[in-house]
């Protein structure tokens, strides 16, 4: 079976959508699927104004039709609502091909943070986009309830995972990363895109002891770096380099109000780092009720309280999230929505391995 994954989020972007899709692709053969991708790289494209790492593909239904015979998919998943996703959706509808979608990003909230567009208009468009699918995958129970209350239908659960071999606590006695050596403790860390929708202002403006550290890059870096000259901005970090920085931190601070999950939460926990966040979708599902973080409308209060959480408890919670279980849910959803048998057992009796995290 050949699964076409149409996505506007792909390399060189570094984010949770790309990381999730890479892990699903790696797991595909174990479930009897050969994943193939349709991305902005298959079309002429332009950089998004003000956000150059995101490419706007000149993708149309006609362009997709030209590629279809070579791709020969038996199943279709549309991951994003951009130009690639929209063109693929139009082709599938025109040719009566079933497809699934996934809801990764709260675009209505993101858009309203950048332009005066009513959220109700954006949700109406998204409801129509996803309503044509045989199933829309969502990552958490609270997101499912929220979208269901807004009229979205055929919602299917698809959680996320973390590579606990890569992201792990620092070995006792091992030196901290050189880039963090000598920084006043405690170290409060945040990882993610430097963009207005990530609400990093809320973290950078906190009056906290020790040092605030930010990993990531994006269009808002210049403005954010001026908020507090004492913050250490480390740029984009990946793989073992990123994992070492996580493991050296004392608290992971997640200021976002609009993320639908937050894979970085799992990466921090896997490294034994407690979390401080607002009580919103994403943190409520991953952290709420577990005792491995503090959720509070006062982010400074949450950050200071999180210092008291045992690191071993955080690691134990992260071990509950695997890319193998995420892949099982994903491919079960694909099979059910397309009317084929769910892939509940792995080929040859082996669970899929996760790919190396991109950070």
ABEGO torsion letter per residue (X at the ends): XBBBBBBABBOABBBAAAAAAAAAAAAAAAAGBBBBBBBAAABBBBBBBGBAABBBBBBBAAAAAAAAAAAGBABBBBABABAAAAAAAAAAAAAGBBBBBBBABBAAAAAAAABBBBAAAAAAAAAAAAAABAEBBBABAAAAAAAAAAGBBGBBBBBBBBBAAABBBBBBGBBBBAAABGBBOBBBBBBEBBBAAAGAAAAAABBBBEBBBBBEBEAAAAAAAAABAABBBAEBBBEAAAAAAAAABABBBBABAABABGAAAAAAAAAGBBBBBBBBBGAAAAABGAGABBBBABAAAAAAAAAABBAAAAAAAAAABBAAAAAAAAAAAAAAAAGBBBBABBBGGBBBBBBBBAX
